[in-house]
Amino acid sequence: NTVIDSEFRNVEASYNGIGISESGFDIATVRRTSFYNCSANGNGANGFSINYGSEETSFYSCGGSGNTGDGFSVIGDAGGVIMVNCRAAGNDGEGFEINNADRCLLFGCLALDNGGDGIEIPSLGNSDDNMIINCRSINNDAYGIDLGGSGNNRTTIISPFFSGYTSG
């Protein structure tokens, strides 16, 4: 089943999957879908998991906090994902992870007090043509932005702000 041309506003998915590793929002095979002011807090895995062929999915002023995984995780051949003014705070994993996903944009996002990197594009997958613009990464337990090595091609970073990260 594919969700196409849909919109979600002010939806909260919190405290799901405690003990069974479930995300707040598990977004697979979604195209041209937008999320506005949605939140995912205290879930047993990622706050937002965007994966498996999802394309042209947008998030505006959404937040993922206190999840046992990442705040936002874009993986598994997803592409064209846009996050504008989103916040990932106090998650056990990364704030934002883009892994094996292309043409993603993070604009004006905040990664704060996460247990891993603020923003991570790991070298495990080829993630091409991604952009990180005007994002802030503050007090995360690892890197502010971690590009993870040579597997990442053509990632553009413009006007980042880093503070208090421990790894470099």
C-alpha positions, 0 to 999 in steps of 0.5 A: 500500500502506498500513501500518495498526495496526503497531508498530516497536521498536528498529529502526535505519536508518542510512547509507542513500542516501549519494550518492542522497538516501534517508531512513533511514525513508520513512514514507508512507501509514501510519495508527495506527503507532508507533515506539519507540526507533528511530534513523536516523543518517548517511542521505543525506536525512532521518532520518525522513520522514513524508509523503503522508497518514500519520495518527496516527503516533507516535514515542517516544524515537526519534533522528535524527542526522548525516543530510544532511537533517532529523532528522524531517520531517513533510510533504505532508498528514500529520496527527496525528503525535506525537513524545515525547522524540525527539532530532534532533542534528547533522543538516545541515538542521532538527532537526524540520520540520512542513510542510503537516501538521496536529495534530502534537505535539512533547513533550519533544523535543530539537533539538541542533547542527543546521545549520538551525532546531531546530524549523521550521514554515515558511510555505510550507504551511498547518500548523494546530493543532500543539503544541510542549510542553517542547521544547529547542532548543540550539546550532542554526545558525538559529532555535530555533523558526521559525514562518516567517510568517503561513501557520501558524495556531494553533500552540501553544508551551508551556515551550520552552527555547532556548540558543545559536542564531544567528538569533534 
